[in-house]
Amino acid sequence: MPIPSSPLPDAPATRRGRRKEARPGELLAAALDLFVEKGFAATRVDEVAARAGVSKGTLFLYFPSKEELFKAVVRENISGRFAEWGQELESFTGTSDELLRYCFHSWWERVGATKASGLGKLMLSEANNFPELARFYRQEVVEPGHALVRRILQRGMDRGEFRTVDLEQAVYLVLAPLMFLMLARPTMGLCIPCPERFDPAQYIEMQADNVLQGLLVRAA
C-alpha cells in the first residue's frame, strides 16, 4: 500500500513569486504611512523601500519616481474608488436625503477614519511647492469628488426632494464639514479643546442633519 507523501515545502521560486506579487501593495502601504507622517518633500524613496522590506532598486521597478509612487498611493486609496462610488449612486433606491446621509458616513468609514485622509491635508500644505502633483490631485480627487456631490444634489432636485440650489456653491455645503474633520483629525488636541469628548461619528450625523435642513423641500 503506497504511503501518502507529505506536502513539499514551497520551492524557492514559488516563494519568490509570491513575494514579488506582494511587493506593490507593500510598497504602497509603506509609502502611504510615510507620506502622511512626513509629507511628500521629506519622504525619501529609500525609506519607503526599507519600510516595505525591499531594496530601492526594487521600488523603482514598480514606480519610476517618487512622484509616480505618490500618484499610485492616491489612486489606490482614494481616486480609484470613484467608479465604485458612482455605481453605488446609480443603484441607490432610497430617498436623496438618505443617499446624502449615506455618503457622509461612507466617506468617514472609507477615507476619513483611515490614513488616506492624511493625503488631503498633505496636498493642502504642499500643493504650491509641487504644482504638477497638485494638478494630478485636482483632476483625480477634487474634480471627481465635486462631480459626485453635484450628482447627488441634482438627483434630489430632479425628484423634488431638494430645493433648487446653485450646484457649484452647494457642493461646499457638503464638503466643508468633511474637510474640517480631515484637517482636525490628525491634531485633535490642537483643533478641539476636549478631544476625548469629540465623537466623529456623532459630528458626521449632526452635520448631515444641518445640511439637509437647508436642502430639503418643506411641505406648504
Order of alpha helices (4+ residues) and beta strands (2+ residues): alpha-alpha-alpha-alpha-alpha-alpha-alpha-alpha-alpha-alpha-alpha-alpha
